[in-house]
Amino acid sequence: MDKEQKTINIGKALVMDMVRKANSGHTGGPLSSYDFAYVLYKDFLKFDPDSPDWIDRDRFVLSAGHESALLYSLLTFIGWLEVDDLKQFRQFGSRTAGHPERGVTPGVEATTGPLGQGVGNAVGMAVSETILRAQFGQDVVNHYTYVLHGDGDIQEPVSQGAIALAGHWGLNKLIAYYDANDAQISGKVSRSESTDYRKFYEANNWHVIEVNGHDRNEIRDAIRKAHMEIEKPTAIIGHTTMAQGCANVEGDHETHGAPLSPEEIAASKEKMGLNPNEFFALPDDVVEHFRESFNYARTEVKSWEQVLRKRQLDSQFKSEWDASISGDLPDIDWPEYKAGETVATRKVWGALIEPLASAMKSLTGGSADLEPSNVTAGFAKLVKDFSKDCPSGRNFAYGVREFPMGVINNGILLHGGLKAFGATFFVFSDYERPALRMRALQNIPVISEYTHDSIYVGEDGPTHQPIEHIMACRTIPNLLVLRPADANEAVVASKIAFEQKERPSIILLTRQGLPVLDRNEYASAESFRRGGYIISDCESTAEITIFATGSEVWLALDTKKQLSEYNIRVVNLGCWELFDDQDEEYKASILGSDDSLLVSIEAGVTHGWERFTGRNGLNIGINTFGESAPGKVVADHFGLTPEKIVTKIQERISTQQPVI
């Protein structure tokens, strides 16, 4: 047996041993993909053996994250994992989780998780490489992005939207390998699929190559041809066999999500020329063979470092490079708004990102076909659309693709070097939610600007009026949900979002005009940084405490004026997550005494406000879907006017009965 075949067989044995020891995981897929993954890592993938985070490395994204055992075996060949890590596959606290996790395992570029998202992540990484290469030159930024996906990934519409954009943008340094093994958990792919994916890729402006996915020479030729393609991304469709190399279960779809039996593993090892009684074997000659090009790789890295040092002698280059790497927020003339004006907070976004884009070359972003509504049209005009003809463009015309927008933006940040925001209506956060969750899980500080944040959308009706969305987003751990009360607070909220290094943010902005509050009368807009603050207090112990966010804060303040006979405290709780970060003493000083009547006002579901108002609080909101009418009419219908709120509070005080 030659060294190449032995290395592959040892890798497959490690896969079988990992899954068997864990009594959990996926065996068949990793075995069908192994020939491609071996060729890629051994012969083509550019990386620093001593530093998994080298900036100019090729990126490899395992969109088929259930094939994690495949990736872990290769990372062990490199030396970034140990055999002991493989023995802890899928166990608590290990570096070898069931699906690869960025930040836990060296060499894992993305926590792809549910199928399909990894394809979009890879597209985002390729976008980053293209823009940074245009900004800094190919002598310091010049690498490929590879993604391995299977039938399940390509069936998820999110991947199809990302593939369409990648072809439209001409991302020629993006190479996808489609492991087409005709097997899924429930049976043959043909049970649910008859799409010709060669035609699908070609229709989306991709270069397509079909290979025998177990012929390594065909795979090498395909990757070389992909490198020569200068106008399109390339899809290599590898026709493979599930559980390839096994003794008795080749092609069996039941190997997809289960360990092989001890007897099948022993028989398969014998078929591969390995000792069936050895487990987690990693012979020295296999390691030496796999690492034989590492000295050349180290030389390549040192040459790149020399080029970078030389380029950094140019002060402008160094300044821009350092800013790109750090992601720090530059100081600009932030917009300021005068008390008494009426300003829709969505307009603040455009007034803010345009000067920021001029001062921050790493700022990218785009709207899901809502540029006028999201107020990103000025940004787009300023930085130009990213395209194959304009690789330095920094606006992404995403079209009506909220979920692909989300996963591509995640990939842009995962690559490093750029900031990214996405924009759409808040109600469409439902479409993007899985991407929000994955960025929160990975500590990726992507920003989502969501406009039309409540029933004040009005005439578009209940289909477009977010009701349950703000509470749904608040349930995602590590996600900042920022809902500013006026234009100046929207500036502060945006700053907070752009300052983040490890937390994603959503900024909820209004379609309708809101009064700009007089901060001489009320607390400073900078108080928003603490998530919750007393915007208007009373001289003695509060008899009524009103909690509100966003466009309902002015309602609370007007309500206080109309109930002047009571001592009323108004608390702006515009970001629950930042408020949770405060110390207990501060939080207690804001929330006040349970002896007062605790009231919440928010144009959304009331469920969740009990954490602040308790069992006997008065929660004013909307627990049905919206209505189709002008915004003010809808608000009046749901009792979101100062007069109707005053009435509800008076009724509660007089009856001490729940009034919702």
C-alpha positions as CSV (number, residue, x, y, z in Angstrom):
1,M,0.0,0.0,0.0
2,D,1.4,3.4,-0.9
3,K,1.8,6.2,1.6
4,E,-1.1,8.2,0.2
5,Q,-3.6,5.3,0.5
6,K,-2.3,4.3,3.9
7,T,-2.8,7.9,5.2
8,I,-6.4,8.0,3.9
9,N,-7.1,4.6,5.4
10,I,-5.7,5.7,8.7
11,G,-7.8,8.8,8.6
12,K,-10.9,6.7,7.8
13,A,-10.1,4.4,10.7
14,L,-9.9,7.4,13.0
15,V,-13.3,8.5,11.8
16,M,-14.8,5.0,12.6
17,D,-13.1,4.8,16.0
18,M,-14.2,8.3,17.0
19,V,-17.9,7.7,16.2
20,R,-17.9,4.2,17.7
21,K,-16.3,5.3,21.0
22,A,-18.7,8.2,21.3
23,N,-21.6,5.9,20.3
24,S,-22.9,8.9,18.4
25,G,-22.1,10.8,15.2
26,H,-21.8,10.4,11.5
27,T,-19.6,7.8,9.7
28,G,-20.8,7.5,6.1
29,G,-20.4,11.1,5.0
30,P,-16.8,11.6,6.2
31,L,-15.8,8.4,4.4
32,S,-17.3,9.5,1.2
33,S,-15.7,12.9,1.4
34,Y,-12.3,11.7,2.5
35,D,-10.5,11.6,-0.8
36,F,-11.3,15.2,-1.6
37,A,-10.5,16.5,1.8
38,Y,-7.2,14.6,1.9
39,V,-6.1,16.1,-1.5
40,L,-7.2,19.6,-0.5
41,Y,-5.3,19.6,2.8
42,K,-2.3,17.7,1.6
43,D,-1.7,19.3,-1.8
44,F,-3.4,22.6,-2.1
45,L,-4.6,24.3,1.1
46,K,-2.3,27.2,2.0
47,F,-1.9,27.6,5.8
48,D,0.8,28.1,8.5
49,P,1.4,24.8,10.3
50,D,2.5,26.8,13.4
51,S,-0.4,29.3,13.4
52,P,-4.0,28.4,12.5
53,D,-4.9,32.1,12.4
54,W,-2.4,33.3,9.9
55,I,-4.2,36.1,8.0
56,D,-3.5,35.1,4.4
57,R,-4.4,31.4,4.8
58,D,-6.8,29.7,2.6
59,R,-10.2,29.3,4.3
60,F,-11.9,25.9,4.4
61,V,-15.5,25.7,5.5
62,L,-17.2,22.4,6.4
63,S,-20.8,23.3,5.6
64,A,-21.7,19.6,6.2
65,G,-20.8,20.1,9.8
66,H,-22.0,16.6,10.7
67,E,-18.9,15.4,9.0
68,S,-16.9,16.8,11.8
69,A,-14.9,13.6,12.4
70,L,-13.4,14.0,8.9
71,L,-12.1,17.5,9.8
72,Y,-10.8,16.4,13.2
73,S,-8.8,13.6,11.7
74,L,-7.1,16.1,9.3
75,L,-6.4,18.6,12.0
76,T,-4.7,15.8,14.0
77,F,-2.5,15.0,11.0
78,I,-1.5,18.7,11.0
79,G,-0.8,18.7,14.7
80,W,-3.4,21.1,15.9
81,L,-5.3,18.3,17.6
82,E,-4.1,15.3,19.5
83,V,-5.3,11.7,19.4
84,D,-6.6,12.2,23.0
85,D,-8.9,14.9,21.5
86,L,-10.3,12.4,19.1
87,K,-11.0,10.0,22.0
88,Q,-13.2,12.8,23.5
89,F,-15.3,13.2,20.4
90,R,-18.7,14.7,21.2
91,Q,-17.9,14.8,25.0
92,F,-18.5,17.7,27.3
93,G,-15.7,20.2,27.3
94,S,-13.7,18.6,24.5
95,R,-12.2,20.3,21.5
96,T,-14.0,17.8,19.2
97,A,-17.7,18.8,19.5
98,G,-20.4,17.1,17.5
99,H,-20.4,19.9,14.9
100,P,-17.1,21.9,14.6
101,E,-17.1,25.1,16.7
102,R,-15.1,28.2,15.9
103,G,-13.0,29.3,18.9
104,V,-13.1,25.9,20.4
105,T,-11.0,23.9,17.9
106,P,-8.0,25.4,16.1
107,G,-8.4,25.2,12.3
108,V,-12.2,25.5,12.4
109,E,-13.2,28.7,10.5
110,A,-16.9,28.7,11.2
111,T,-19.5,27.1,13.4
112,T,-21.7,26.2,10.5
113,G,-24.2,24.2,12.5
114,P,-27.5,23.7,10.6
115,L,-27.1,22.7,7.0
116,G,-26.7,25.3,4.3
117,Q,-25.3,28.2,6.3
118,G,-21.7,27.2,5.8
119,V,-22.1,27.7,2.0
120,G,-23.2,31.3,2.7
121,N,-20.4,31.8,5.3
122,A,-17.9,30.7,2.6
123,V,-19.4,33.2,0.1
124,G,-18.9,35.9,2.8
125,M,-15.3,34.9,3.3
126,A,-14.6,35.1,-0.4
127,V,-16.2,38.5,-0.5
128,S,-13.9,39.7,2.3
129,E,-10.8,38.3,0.5
130,T,-11.9,40.1,-2.8
131,I,-12.4,43.5,-1.1
132,L,-9.3,43.3,1.0
133,R,-7.2,42.3,-2.0
134,A,-8.6,45.3,-3.9
135,Q,-7.8,47.6,-1.0
136,F,-4.3,46.3,0.0
137,G,-3.0,44.4,-3.0
138,Q,-2.5,40.8,-3.8
139,D,1.0,40.6,-2.4
140,V,-0.6,40.7,1.1
141,V,-4.1,39.4,0.5
142,N,-4.4,36.5,-2.0
143,H,-6.0,33.3,-1.0
144,Y,-8.8,30.9,-1.8
145,T,-12.0,29.9,0.1
146,Y,-13.1,26.3,-0.1
147,V,-16.4,24.9,1.1
148,L,-17.5,21.3,1.3
149,H,-21.2,20.7,1.2
150,G,-23.5,17.8,0.6
151,D,-27.0,17.1,-0.6
152,G,-28.6,18.4,2.6
153,D,-26.8,21.8,2.3
154,I,-27.8,22.4,-1.3
155,Q,-31.4,21.6,-0.6
156,E,-31.6,24.4,2.0
157,P,-32.7,27.5,0.1
158,V,-30.3,29.7,2.1
159,S,-27.4,28.0,0.2
160,Q,-29.1,28.5,-3.1
161,G,-29.5,32.2,-2.5
162,A,-25.8,32.5,-1.5
163,I,-24.8,30.5,-4.6
164,A,-26.8,32.9,-6.8
165,L,-25.0,35.9,-5.3
166,A,-21.5,34.3,-5.5
167,G,-22.0,33.7,-9.2
168,H,-23.5,37.2,-9.8
169,W,-20.5,38.7,-8.0
170,G,-18.0,36.5,-10.0
171,L,-16.1,35.3,-6.9
172,N,-13.5,33.4,-8.8
173,K,-11.4,32.5,-5.7
174,L,-14.4,30.5,-4.2
175,I,-14.3,26.8,-4.8
176,A,-17.2,24.5,-3.6
177,Y,-16.9,20.8,-3.5
178,Y,-20.3,19.0,-3.6
179,D,-20.0,15.5,-2.1
180,A,-22.9,13.9,-4.1
181,N,-23.1,10.5,-2.4
182,D,-26.9,10.0,-3.1
183,A,-27.6,9.2,0.5
184,Q,-29.4,11.1,3.3
185,I,-30.7,10.1,6.8
186,S,-34.1,9.0,5.5
187,G,-32.9,7.2,2.4
188,K,-31.8,7.9,-1.2
189,V,-31.6,11.5,-2.3
190,S,-34.0,10.6,-5.2
191,R,-36.8,10.3,-2.7
192,S,-36.9,14.1,-2.4
193,E,-34.8,15.4,-5.2
194,S,-34.5,15.5,-9.0
195,T,-32.7,18.7,-9.5
196,D,-29.8,18.8,-12.0
197,Y,-27.3,20.7,-9.8
198,R,-24.8,21.0,-12.6
199,K,-27.4,23.0,-14.5
200,F,-28.3,24.8,-11.3
201,Y,-24.8,26.0,-10.7
202,E,-24.2,26.9,-14.3
203,A,-27.4,28.9,-14.4
204,N,-26.0,30.9,-11.5
205,N,-22.8,31.7,-13.4
206,W,-20.6,29.1,-11.8
207,H,-17.9,27.0,-13.5
208,V,-18.7,23.4,-13.0
209,I,-16.5,20.3,-13.1
210,E,-17.8,16.8,-12.4
211,V,-15.4,14.1,-11.1
212,N,-15.2,10.7,-9.6
213,G,-15.0,11.8,-6.0
214,H,-12.7,8.8,-5.2
215,D,-10.3,9.4,-8.0
216,R,-7.7,11.7,-6.4
217,N,-6.0,12.5,-9.7
218,E,-9.3,13.7,-11.1
219,I,-9.8,15.8,-7.9
220,R,-6.3,17.3,-8.3
221,D,-7.0,18.2,-11.9
222,A,-10.3,19.8,-11.0
223,I,-8.8,22.0,-8.3
224,R,-6.1,23.1,-10.7
225,K,-8.7,24.0,-13.3
226,A,-10.6,25.9,-10.6
227,H,-7.5,27.9,-9.9
228,M,-7.3,28.8,-13.5
229,E,-10.8,30.2,-13.7
230,I,-10.7,34.0,-13.4
231,E,-14.3,35.0,-13.9
232,K,-16.5,32.6,-12.0
233,P,-16.6,30.6,-8.8
234,T,-16.1,26.9,-9.3
235,A,-18.3,24.0,-8.2
236,I,-16.6,20.5,-8.2
237,I,-19.3,17.9,-8.1
238,G,-17.8,14.7,-6.7
239,H,-19.8,11.6,-7.4
240,T,-19.1,9.4,-4.4
241,T,-20.3,6.4,-2.4
242,M,-21.5,6.7,1.1
243,A,-19.2,4.9,3.6
244,Q,-16.7,4.3,0.8
245,G,-14.1,1.7,1.8
246,C,-16.2,-0.2,4.3
247,A,-16.5,-4.0,4.1
248,N,-20.2,-4.5,3.9
249,V,-22.1,-1.2,4.1
250,E,-20.8,0.8,1.2
251,G,-23.7,2.9,-0.1
252,D,-25.9,2.3,2.9
253,H,-27.8,5.5,3.9
254,E,-28.1,4.2,7.4
255,T,-24.3,4.8,7.9
256,H,-25.1,8.5,7.6
257,G,-26.0,9.2,11.2
258,A,-24.8,6.3,13.2
259,P,-21.6,4.5,14.3
260,L,-20.6,1.3,12.6
261,S,-20.8,-1.9,14.5
262,P,-17.5,-3.2,16.0
263,E,-17.7,-6.1,13.6
264,E,-18.1,-3.8,10.6
265,I,-15.2,-1.6,11.8
266,A,-12.9,-4.6,12.2
267,A,-13.9,-6.0,8.8
268,S,-13.4,-2.6,7.2
269,K,-10.0,-2.1,8.7
270,E,-8.9,-5.5,7.4
271,K,-10.2,-4.6,4.0
272,M,-8.1,-1.4,4.2
273,G,-5.0,-3.4,5.2
274,L,-5.0,-2.1,8.8
275,N,-4.9,-4.0,12.1
276,P,-8.5,-4.6,13.2
277,N,-7.4,-4.7,16.9
278,E,-5.8,-1.3,16.9
279,F,-7.8,1.8,17.8
280,F,-7.0,5.5,17.2
281,A,-3.7,4.4,15.6
282,L,-1.6,7.2,14.1
283,P,1.7,5.8,12.7
284,D,4.7,8.1,12.5
285,D,5.2,7.4,8.8
286,V,1.6,8.7,8.1
287,V,2.3,11.9,10.0
288,E,5.6,12.4,8.2
289,H,4.0,11.9,4.9
290,F,1.2,14.3,5.6
291,R,3.6,17.0,6.8
292,E,6.3,16.7,4.2
293,S,5.5,20.1,2.7
294,F,5.3,21.9,6.0
295,N,8.8,23.4,5.7
296,Y,7.9,24.9,2.3
297,A,4.7,26.3,3.9
298,R,6.7,27.9,6.7
299,T,9.0,29.5,4.1
300,E,6.0,30.9,2.3
301,V,4.7,32.4,5.5
302,K,8.0,34.0,6.2
303,S,8.2,35.5,2.7
304,W,4.7,37.0,3.2
305,E,5.7,38.5,6.6
306,Q,8.7,40.2,4.9
307,V,6.4,41.6,2.3
308,L,4.0,42.9,4.9
309,R,6.8,44.5,6.9
310,K,8.0,46.3,3.8
311,R,4.6,47.5,2.9
312,Q,4.1,48.8,6.5
313,L,6.9,51.2,6.0
314,D,4.3,53.2,4.2
315,S,2.5,55.0,7.0
316,Q,-0.8,55.2,5.1
317,F,-0.8,51.5,4.4
318,K,0.1,50.7,8.0
319,S,-2.6,53.0,9.3
320,E,-5.3,51.4,7.1
321,W,-4.0,47.9,7.7
322,D,-4.0,48.3,11.4
323,A,-7.5,49.8,11.4
324,S,-8.8,46.9,9.3
325,I,-7.3,44.3,11.6
326,S,-8.4,46.0,14.8
327,G,-11.9,47.0,13.7
328,D,-11.8,50.0,16.0
329,L,-14.4,52.7,15.5
330,P,-13.0,55.9,14.1
331,D,-14.0,59.3,15.5
332,I,-16.3,61.2,13.2
333,D,-18.7,64.1,13.5
334,W,-21.6,62.1,14.8
335,P,-25.1,63.5,13.9
336,E,-26.8,65.6,16.5
337,Y,-30.5,66.5,16.6
338,K,-32.3,69.5,18.1
339,A,-35.0,69.1,20.7
340,G,-38.5,69.7,19.3
341,E,-37.7,68.2,15.9
342,T,-39.6,65.2,14.7
343,V,-37.3,62.6,13.2
344,A,-37.9,59.0,12.2
345,T,-35.0,57.1,13.8
346,R,-34.3,55.2,10.6
347,K,-33.1,58.5,9.0
348,V,-30.3,58.5,11.6
349,W,-28.8,55.4,10.1
350,G,-28.2,57.0,6.8
351,A,-26.8,60.2,8.4
352,L,-24.5,58.1,10.5
353,I,-23.1,55.4,8.1
354,E,-22.3,57.8,5.3
355,P,-19.6,59.8,7.2
356,L,-18.5,56.6,8.9
357,A,-18.0,54.9,5.5
358,S,-15.7,57.7,4.5
359,A,-13.6,57.4,7.6
360,M,-13.7,53.6,7.9
361,K,-12.7,51.7,4.7
362,S,-13.5,48.4,6.4
363,L,-17.2,49.2,6.7
364,T,-19.3,47.1,4.4
365,G,-23.0,46.4,4.3
366,G,-26.2,46.2,2.3
367,S,-29.9,46.0,2.3
368,A,-32.3,43.2,1.3
369,D,-33.8,45.3,-1.6
370,L,-35.0,48.0,0.8
371,E,-32.4,50.7,0.3
372,P,-34.8,53.7,0.4
373,S,-36.8,52.3,3.3
374,N,-33.7,51.4,5.3
375,V,-32.0,54.7,4.3
376,T,-28.9,52.9,2.9
377,A,-29.1,54.4,-0.6
378,G,-26.7,57.2,0.2
379,F,-24.2,54.6,1.6
380,A,-24.6,52.6,-1.6
381,K,-23.9,55.6,-3.8
382,L,-20.9,56.6,-1.8
383,V,-19.1,53.3,-1.6
384,K,-20.4,51.7,-4.8
385,D,-21.9,48.3,-5.3
386,F,-19.6,45.3,-4.8
387,S,-19.5,43.4,-8.1
388,K,-17.1,41.5,-10.4
389,D,-16.4,44.8,-12.2
390,C,-16.1,46.7,-8.9
391,P,-14.3,44.5,-6.4
392,S,-13.5,47.5,-4.2
393,G,-17.3,48.3,-3.8
394,R,-18.5,48.0,-0.3
395,N,-22.3,47.9,-0.7
396,F,-24.0,44.6,-1.2
397,A,-27.2,44.6,-3.3
398,Y,-28.6,41.5,-1.7
399,G,-31.9,41.4,-3.4
400,V,-34.8,39.9,-1.5
401,R,-32.5,37.4,0.3
402,E,-32.6,38.1,4.1
403,F,-31.3,34.7,5.2
404,P,-28.4,34.6,2.7
405,M,-27.6,38.2,3.6
406,G,-27.3,37.1,7.2
407,V,-25.0,34.2,6.6
408,I,-22.9,36.0,4.1
409,N,-22.4,38.9,6.6
410,N,-21.4,36.3,9.2
411,G,-18.8,35.0,6.8
412,I,-17.4,38.4,6.1
413,L,-16.8,38.9,9.8
414,L,-15.5,35.4,10.3
415,H,-12.8,36.1,7.6
416,G,-11.6,39.2,9.5
417,G,-10.6,42.6,8.2
418,L,-14.1,44.1,7.6
419,K,-17.1,45.3,9.5
420,A,-20.6,44.4,8.1
421,F,-24.2,45.4,8.5
422,G,-27.4,44.1,6.9
423,A,-30.7,46.0,6.6
424,T,-34.3,45.0,6.2
425,F,-37.7,45.4,7.9
426,F,-37.9,44.1,11.4
427,V,-40.7,41.7,10.6
428,F,-38.3,39.9,8.2
429,S,-35.9,39.1,11.1
430,D,-37.9,35.9,11.1
431,Y,-36.2,35.0,7.8
432,E,-32.7,35.9,9.1
433,R,-33.1,34.5,12.6
434,P,-31.0,31.3,12.2
435,A,-28.1,33.6,11.1
436,L,-28.7,35.8,14.1
437,R,-28.5,32.8,16.3
438,M,-25.2,31.5,14.8
439,R,-23.5,34.9,15.0
440,A,-24.5,35.2,18.6
441,L,-23.2,31.7,19.3
442,Q,-19.8,32.6,17.7
443,N,-19.4,36.1,19.1
444,I,-19.5,37.7,15.7
445,P,-20.2,41.4,15.9
446,V,-22.4,41.7,12.8
447,I,-25.0,44.5,12.9
448,S,-28.6,44.3,11.7
449,E,-30.4,47.5,11.1
450,Y,-34.1,46.7,11.3
451,T,-36.5,49.5,10.4
452,H,-40.3,49.7,10.5
453,D,-40.0,48.2,14.0
454,S,-43.7,48.1,15.1
455,I,-47.4,48.5,14.2
456,Y,-46.6,52.0,13.0
457,V,-45.8,50.4,9.6
458,G,-49.6,51.0,9.4
459,E,-51.1,50.3,6.0
460,D,-48.9,47.4,5.1
461,G,-51.0,45.5,7.7
462,P,-50.5,42.6,10.0
463,T,-48.2,40.6,7.7
464,H,-45.6,43.4,8.0
465,Q,-46.2,44.6,11.5
466,P,-43.8,43.0,14.0
467,I,-45.6,42.0,17.2
468,E,-43.7,39.1,18.8
469,H,-40.4,39.8,17.2
470,I,-38.7,41.9,19.8
471,M,-39.3,39.4,22.5
472,A,-38.2,36.6,20.2
473,C,-34.9,38.4,19.5
474,R,-34.4,39.0,23.2
475,T,-34.4,35.3,23.9
476,I,-31.2,34.8,21.8
477,P,-28.3,34.7,24.2
478,N,-25.4,37.2,23.5
479,L,-27.5,39.3,21.1
480,L,-27.8,43.0,21.8
481,V,-31.4,44.2,21.1
482,L,-31.1,48.0,20.9
483,R,-34.4,50.1,20.7
484,P,-33.6,53.8,21.0
485,A,-36.3,56.3,22.0
486,D,-35.3,59.2,19.7
487,A,-32.8,60.3,17.1
488,N,-30.0,61.2,19.5
489,E,-30.4,57.9,21.3
490,A,-30.3,56.2,17.9
491,V,-26.9,57.7,17.4
492,V,-25.7,56.3,20.8
493,A,-27.2,52.9,20.0
494,S,-25.4,52.7,16.7
495,K,-22.1,53.6,18.3
496,I,-22.6,50.8,20.8
497,A,-23.2,48.4,18.0
498,F,-20.2,49.4,16.0
499,E,-18.0,49.3,19.1
500,Q,-18.7,45.7,19.8
501,K,-15.9,43.1,19.3
502,E,-17.7,40.0,20.4
503,R,-21.5,40.7,20.4
504,P,-23.8,41.0,17.5
505,S,-26.4,43.7,17.6
506,I,-29.8,44.5,16.1
507,I,-30.9,48.2,16.0
508,L,-34.6,48.7,15.9
509,L,-35.6,51.9,14.1
510,T,-38.9,53.6,13.4
511,R,-40.7,54.4,10.1
512,Q,-42.7,57.1,11.8
513,G,-41.3,60.4,13.1
514,L,-40.5,60.6,16.8
515,P,-40.1,63.8,18.9
516,V,-36.4,64.6,19.7
517,L,-36.4,64.8,23.4
518,D,-35.1,67.8,25.3
519,R,-32.2,66.4,27.2
520,N,-32.1,69.4,29.4
521,E,-35.5,68.2,30.7
522,Y,-34.7,64.5,30.5
523,A,-31.6,62.4,31.2
524,S,-28.8,62.4,28.6
525,A,-29.0,60.1,25.6
526,E,-25.6,58.7,26.6
527,S,-27.4,57.1,29.5
528,F,-28.7,54.6,27.0
529,R,-25.2,52.9,27.2
530,R,-26.4,51.3,30.5
531,G,-29.3,49.7,28.8
532,G,-31.8,51.0,31.2
533,Y,-32.0,54.4,33.0
534,I,-34.3,56.8,34.6
535,I,-35.3,59.2,31.9
536,S,-37.7,61.2,34.1
537,D,-37.8,60.8,37.9
538,C,-40.0,62.1,40.6
539,E,-39.1,64.1,43.8
540,S,-40.2,61.5,46.3
541,T,-40.9,57.7,46.3
542,A,-42.5,56.7,43.0
543,E,-46.2,55.6,43.2
544,I,-46.1,54.6,39.6
545,T,-43.0,53.3,37.7
546,I,-43.4,53.2,33.9
547,F,-41.1,51.1,31.8
548,A,-40.9,51.7,28.1
549,T,-38.7,51.3,25.0
550,G,-38.3,53.0,21.6
551,S,-41.2,54.8,20.2
552,E,-43.2,54.2,23.4
553,V,-40.9,56.2,25.6
554,W,-42.5,59.5,24.6
555,L,-45.9,57.9,25.3
556,A,-44.7,57.2,28.8
557,L,-43.4,60.7,29.3
558,D,-46.7,62.2,28.0
559,T,-48.6,59.8,30.3
560,K,-46.7,61.1,33.3
561,K,-47.6,64.7,32.4
562,Q,-51.3,63.8,32.3
563,L,-51.1,62.0,35.6
564,S,-49.4,64.9,37.4
565,E,-51.2,64.2,40.7
566,Y,-49.0,61.0,41.1
567,N,-45.3,60.6,41.7
568,I,-44.2,58.9,38.5
569,R,-40.8,57.5,37.5
570,V,-40.3,56.7,33.8
571,V,-37.6,54.2,33.0
572,N,-36.2,53.7,29.5
573,L,-35.3,50.0,29.1
574,G,-34.0,50.3,25.5
575,C,-31.6,47.4,25.8
576,W,-32.3,44.7,28.3
577,E,-29.0,42.9,27.6
578,L,-26.9,46.0,28.5
579,F,-29.0,46.5,31.5
580,D,-28.4,43.0,32.6
581,D,-24.7,43.7,32.4
582,Q,-24.9,46.4,35.1
583,D,-24.2,45.7,38.8
584,E,-27.0,44.8,41.1
585,E,-26.9,48.1,43.0
586,Y,-27.4,50.1,39.8
587,K,-30.2,47.9,38.6
588,A,-32.0,48.1,42.0
589,S,-31.7,51.9,41.9
590,I,-33.4,52.0,38.5
591,L,-36.1,49.5,39.1
592,G,-37.2,51.0,42.4
593,S,-39.7,49.6,44.9
594,D,-42.3,46.9,44.3
595,D,-44.7,49.1,46.3
596,S,-45.3,51.3,43.3
597,L,-47.6,50.3,40.4
598,L,-45.3,48.8,37.8
599,V,-46.4,49.5,34.2
600,S,-44.8,48.5,30.9
601,I,-45.5,50.1,27.5
602,E,-44.2,48.5,24.3
603,A,-45.8,48.0,20.9
604,G,-45.4,44.3,21.0
605,V,-46.4,41.2,23.0
606,T,-46.4,41.8,26.7
607,H,-45.1,38.3,27.6
608,G,-41.7,38.8,29.1
609,W,-42.3,42.1,30.8
610,E,-43.2,40.3,34.0
611,R,-39.5,40.2,34.9
612,F,-39.8,43.9,35.5
613,T,-43.4,44.4,36.5
614,G,-44.0,41.3,38.5
615,R,-47.2,39.3,38.8
616,N,-49.4,42.3,39.6
617,G,-48.0,44.7,37.1
618,L,-49.9,46.4,34.3
619,N,-48.4,45.4,30.9
620,I,-49.7,47.5,28.0
621,G,-48.9,46.1,24.6
622,I,-50.3,44.0,21.8
623,N,-51.1,40.3,22.2
624,T,-52.8,39.8,18.9
625,F,-51.6,40.4,15.3
626,G,-51.8,43.9,13.9
627,E,-54.4,45.7,11.7
628,S,-54.3,47.2,8.2
629,A,-54.8,51.0,8.6
630,P,-52.7,54.2,8.9
631,G,-50.2,53.8,11.8
632,K,-51.9,56.3,14.1
633,V,-55.2,54.6,13.6
634,V,-53.7,51.2,14.4
635,A,-52.0,52.7,17.6
636,D,-55.3,54.1,18.7
637,H,-57.1,50.8,18.1
638,F,-54.5,49.1,20.4
639,G,-54.7,51.7,23.1
640,L,-51.2,53.1,22.4
641,T,-52.0,56.8,23.0
642,P,-51.3,58.8,26.1
643,E,-55.1,59.3,26.8
644,K,-55.9,55.6,26.6
645,I,-52.8,54.6,28.6
646,V,-53.9,57.1,31.3
647,T,-57.3,55.5,31.4
648,K,-55.9,52.0,31.8
649,I,-53.6,53.2,34.7
650,Q,-56.5,55.0,36.4
651,E,-58.7,51.9,36.1
652,R,-55.9,49.8,37.6
653,I,-55.4,52.2,40.5
654,S,-59.2,52.3,41.2
655,T,-59.9,48.6,40.9
656,Q,-56.5,47.0,41.6
657,Q,-57.5,44.4,38.9
658,P,-55.4,43.4,35.9
659,V,-56.1,45.7,33.0
660,I,-54.5,44.8,29.7
